Amino acid sequence: METSSVTITGTTTASHARGRRSILIRRFLANRLAVTGSILVACIALVCLLAPLLTSYDPLEMMVQDRLKPPGSSHWFGTDDFGRDVFSRVVYGSRISMLVGFSVVAITSAIGLLFGLYSAYYRRLDNLLMRINDGLMAFPAILLAIAIMAALGPKMSNVIVALSVVYTPTVARAVRSAAITVREQTYIEAIRALGGKAQRIIWRHMAPNCLSPLIIQATFIFAYAVIIEASLSFLGAGTPPPEPSWGNILNDGRTLLKQAWWMTVFPGIAIMITVLGLNLLGDGLRDLLDPHTNKAKR
């Protein structure tokens, strides 16, 4: 009897989980923002993965005889002042932007989750960590990133470090806000009164409730990272040439805007599509995962 009861309970739990999953999938497919953003981001991701198959030109190959050729059948996005194929540089440049964005999101999410949870649970630690957060967030993101890059030097790995320092406080504050709400719940007080350990409360009960704001925040930070990486490379403080990056492609075309408009237009469109897709995805996920938004719609 006990075995059959456990089996029935397990089956019920599994079916309930499947039901919730199917409801979430239906809601996601009904959300135009999330679907459109997902499609755009998936297209950019495919471009990154299939870069060698999409173009037959080496992004670093110089063909002086073909310099400043306008878009055509041989060079879809034209060529730059060194005769390099702009299409291949934009395609391979997407790898730099997406790698930087993904790395920054991974680092800031891990460190921000750690700082946010522990500062929410331990009040004394909260004062220290949040004052450090406030100090970092007092500076505009781009200025702080430029200052860090000036100290570290222009390099892609340094861009990742700089942007991680810039955006970790934002993630930590978002996680802390969600974790404090959970910490004040009655069942947390009951677990603590029954002798529940702090680590179990933090990671078993508080952390899962912080995943929704963390995921939403990650999509927006991905977009910010793409923009600031391009800005740093445009200013000469990011990914150093001749390595293709959307920012340094824009910088190459800055002085030739009247002669070769394609050198700035196409990488600019690539940045716009990527950031638009990430922002739409973030807005869609916020509508799906934010309980306050869902209640308002009902």
matplotlib code that plots the C-alpha trace (Angstrom):
import matplotlib.pyplot as plt

x = [0.0, 2.8, 4.6, 1.5, 0.9, 4.4, 4.0, 0.7, 2.3, 5.3, 3.1, 0.9, 3.9, 5.4, 2.1, 1.8, 5.3, 4.5, 1.2, 3.1, 5.7, 3.1, 1.3, 4.6, 5.4, 1.9, 2.3, 5.7, 4.5, 1.5, 3.9, 5.0, 7.8, 9.4, 9.0, 10.3, 13.3, 14.1, 14.0, 16.3, 18.8, 18.7, 19.5, 22.5, 23.7, 23.4, 25.5, 28.2, 28.2, 28.1, 30.5, 33.0, 30.1, 28.5, 31.5, 34.4, 36.6, 39.1, 38.1, 41.8, 42.7, 43.7, 43.0, 44.3, 42.9, 39.4, 39.6, 36.4, 34.2, 30.5, 28.1, 27.7, 27.5, 31.2, 31.2, 27.7, 28.6, 31.4, 35.0, 36.9, 39.9, 42.3, 40.2, 38.9, 35.4, 33.0, 30.4, 33.0, 34.2, 30.7, 29.9, 33.1, 32.7, 29.4, 31.5, 33.4, 30.3, 28.3, 31.3, 31.8, 28.1, 27.8, 30.9, 29.8, 26.3, 27.8, 30.3, 27.9, 25.1, 27.3, 28.9, 25.8, 23.7, 26.3, 26.6, 22.8, 21.8, 24.4, 23.8, 20.1, 20.5, 23.3, 22.5, 26.0, 27.4, 24.6, 25.9, 29.4, 28.5, 25.8, 28.0, 30.6, 27.7, 26.6, 30.1, 30.4, 27.0, 27.6, 29.7, 28.2, 28.8, 30.7, 33.0, 33.8, 34.5, 36.8, 38.7, 39.2, 40.3, 42.8, 44.3, 44.2, 44.9, 42.9, 42.2, 39.0, 39.6, 40.0, 36.8, 35.0, 36.6, 35.7, 32.1, 31.8, 32.9, 30.5, 27.4, 27.8, 26.4, 23.3, 22.7, 23.5, 21.0, 18.3, 18.9, 19.1, 15.7, 14.1, 15.9, 14.9, 11.2, 11.7, 13.6, 10.7, 8.3, 6.8, 8.0, 11.6, 11.2, 9.8, 12.7, 15.1, 13.2, 13.4, 17.2, 17.5, 21.1, 21.8, 23.3, 20.3, 17.9, 19.9, 20.4, 17.3, 14.6, 15.9, 18.0, 15.2, 12.9, 15.6, 16.1, 13.3, 14.7, 18.2, 17.2, 15.4, 18.3, 20.8, 19.1, 19.4, 23.0, 23.8, 22.4, 24.3, 27.5, 27.2, 26.7, 29.5, 31.9, 31.2, 31.7, 35.0, 36.2, 35.1, 37.1, 40.1, 39.9, 38.3, 39.1, 42.3, 42.4, 42.8, 40.6, 37.1, 34.7, 31.5, 33.0, 36.3, 34.6, 32.5, 35.7, 37.4, 34.4, 34.1, 36.5, 35.2, 31.5, 30.9, 33.0, 32.1, 28.8, 28.5, 31.5, 29.3, 25.7, 26.0, 27.8, 25.4, 22.4, 24.0, 24.3, 20.7, 19.2, 21.2, 20.2, 16.6, 16.3, 17.8, 15.6, 12.4, 13.4, 14.0, 10.6, 8.9, 10.5, 9.6, 5.9, 6.1, 8.1, 7.1, 4.1, 3.1, 2.7, 0.8, -1.6, -2.1, -3.1, -5.6]
y = [0.0, 2.4, 1.6, 2.3, 5.5, 6.7, 5.7, 7.7, 10.7, 10.6, 10.2, 13.2, 15.4, 14.5, 15.2, 18.5, 19.5, 18.5, 20.6, 23.6, 23.2, 23.0, 26.1, 28.0, 27.0, 28.0, 31.4, 31.8, 31.1, 33.5, 36.3, 38.1, 40.0, 36.8, 34.9, 37.7, 38.3, 34.6, 34.4, 37.4, 36.1, 32.6, 34.1, 35.9, 32.8, 30.8, 33.5, 33.1, 29.3, 29.1, 32.0, 29.9, 28.5, 31.9, 33.6, 32.4, 35.4, 35.7, 38.7, 39.6, 39.1, 42.4, 42.8, 46.2, 46.0, 45.7, 48.5, 50.6, 48.6, 49.2, 46.3, 43.9, 40.3, 39.6, 41.5, 41.7, 44.4, 46.0, 46.2, 48.6, 50.8, 47.8, 45.7, 43.4, 42.0, 43.8, 41.0, 38.5, 41.0, 41.7, 37.9, 37.1, 40.2, 38.8, 36.1, 38.7, 40.5, 37.4, 35.9, 39.0, 39.3, 35.6, 35.8, 38.9, 37.5, 34.2, 36.0, 38.7, 36.2, 33.9, 36.7, 38.8, 35.8, 35.0, 38.6, 39.2, 36.1, 36.5, 40.3, 39.6, 37.0, 38.5, 42.0, 43.0, 41.7, 43.6, 47.0, 46.3, 44.8, 47.3, 50.2, 48.8, 48.4, 51.9, 53.2, 51.3, 52.2, 55.9, 56.0, 55.8, 52.4, 53.5, 55.8, 53.1, 50.6, 53.1, 53.7, 50.0, 49.5, 52.3, 50.5, 47.0, 47.7, 47.0, 43.3, 41.2, 39.4, 42.8, 44.0, 41.0, 41.8, 45.5, 44.9, 42.2, 44.8, 47.3, 45.1, 42.8, 45.4, 45.7, 41.9, 41.8, 44.5, 42.8, 39.4, 41.0, 42.7, 39.4, 37.5, 40.0, 39.4, 35.6, 36.1, 37.9, 35.0, 33.2, 29.7, 31.0, 32.1, 28.7, 26.8, 29.0, 28.4, 24.6, 24.8, 25.0, 25.8, 29.1, 27.6, 25.3, 28.3, 30.4, 27.8, 25.6, 28.2, 31.7, 31.0, 29.4, 32.4, 34.7, 32.9, 34.8, 38.3, 37.0, 35.6, 38.8, 40.9, 38.7, 39.4, 43.2, 42.9, 40.9, 43.8, 46.4, 44.3, 44.2, 48.0, 48.9, 46.4, 48.0, 51.5, 50.6, 49.1, 52.1, 54.3, 52.1, 50.8, 47.4, 44.6, 45.7, 45.7, 43.9, 41.4, 42.1, 43.6, 45.6, 48.5, 48.7, 48.1, 51.2, 53.0, 52.1, 53.6, 56.7, 58.8, 57.4, 57.9, 59.9, 57.6, 54.2, 54.4, 50.6, 50.4, 51.9, 51.0, 47.2, 46.8, 49.3, 47.3, 44.1, 45.9, 47.2, 43.7, 42.0, 44.6, 44.7, 40.9, 40.8, 43.6, 42.1, 38.7, 40.4, 42.2, 39.0, 37.0, 39.8, 39.5, 35.7, 35.4, 38.5, 37.5, 41.2, 41.6, 38.4, 39.5, 42.8, 41.2, 39.0]
z = [0.0, 0.9, -2.4, -4.4, -2.5, -3.3, -6.9, -7.2, -5.5, -7.9, -10.9, -9.8, -9.2, -12.6, -14.4, -12.5, -13.6, -17.3, -17.1, -15.8, -18.5, -21.3, -19.9, -19.8, -23.4, -24.6, -22.9, -24.4, -27.9, -27.4, -26.3, -29.5, -27.9, -26.6, -29.8, -32.0, -29.7, -29.6, -33.4, -33.8, -31.2, -32.7, -36.1, -34.7, -32.9, -36.1, -37.9, -35.2, -35.5, -39.3, -40.0, -42.0, -44.2, -44.8, -46.5, -48.5, -47.7, -44.8, -42.7, -42.4, -46.1, -47.8, -51.5, -52.4, -55.9, -54.5, -51.9, -51.3, -53.7, -53.1, -52.3, -55.2, -56.2, -55.3, -52.1, -50.6, -48.1, -50.1, -49.1, -46.8, -47.4, -47.2, -49.6, -46.9, -47.4, -45.0, -45.0, -43.7, -41.1, -39.9, -39.7, -37.8, -35.7, -34.4, -32.7, -30.7, -29.6, -28.7, -26.9, -24.8, -24.1, -23.1, -20.9, -19.1, -18.5, -17.1, -14.8, -13.6, -13.0, -10.9, -8.8, -8.6, -7.4, -4.7, -3.5, -3.7, -1.7, 1.1, 1.4, 1.7, 4.4, 6.5, 7.5, 8.5, 5.2, 3.4, 4.6, 3.3, -0.1, -0.9, -0.1, -2.5, -5.0, -4.5, -5.1, -8.4, -9.6, -9.0, -12.1, -15.6, -17.1, -20.2, -18.2, -15.6, -18.4, -20.2, -16.9, -16.3, -19.9, -19.6, -16.7, -18.2, -21.9, -25.1, -25.2, -25.5, -22.2, -20.5, -22.0, -20.4, -17.0, -17.3, -18.2, -15.5, -12.9, -14.3, -14.3, -11.4, -9.0, -11.1, -10.9, -7.2, -6.4, -8.4, -6.7, -3.3, -3.8, -4.7, -1.9, 0.8, -0.1, 0.3, 3.5, 5.2, 4.4, 7.4, 6.2, 6.2, 9.8, 10.6, 9.0, 10.9, 14.2, 13.6, 13.3, 9.5, 8.4, 6.7, 3.6, 3.1, 3.5, 1.1, -1.7, -1.3, -0.6, -1.5, -4.7, -6.8, -6.2, -7.5, -10.9, -12.7, -12.1, -12.7, -16.1, -17.1, -16.0, -17.9, -21.3, -20.7, -19.6, -22.7, -24.8, -22.8, -23.1, -26.9, -27.1, -24.7, -26.3, -29.7, -28.1, -26.5, -29.8, -31.7, -29.3, -29.7, -26.1, -26.8, -29.2, -31.0, -34.8, -37.2, -35.3, -36.6, -34.1, -34.9, -33.0, -34.8, -38.2, -37.4, -36.4, -39.7, -41.7, -39.5, -41.6, -44.9, -44.3, -47.5, -49.7, -48.2, -46.3, -46.2, -43.8, -41.0, -42.1, -42.1, -38.7, -37.3, -38.5, -37.0, -33.6, -33.9, -34.7, -31.9, -29.2, -30.5, -30.3, -26.8, -25.5, -27.0, -25.5, -22.1, -22.2, -23.2, -20.4, -17.9, -19.0, -18.6, -15.3, -13.4, -11.1, -10.7, -14.5, -14.8, -12.0, -13.6, -16.9, -15.2]

ax = plt.figure().add_subplot(projection="3d")
ax.plot(x, y, z, "-o")
ax.set_aspect("equal")
plt.show()
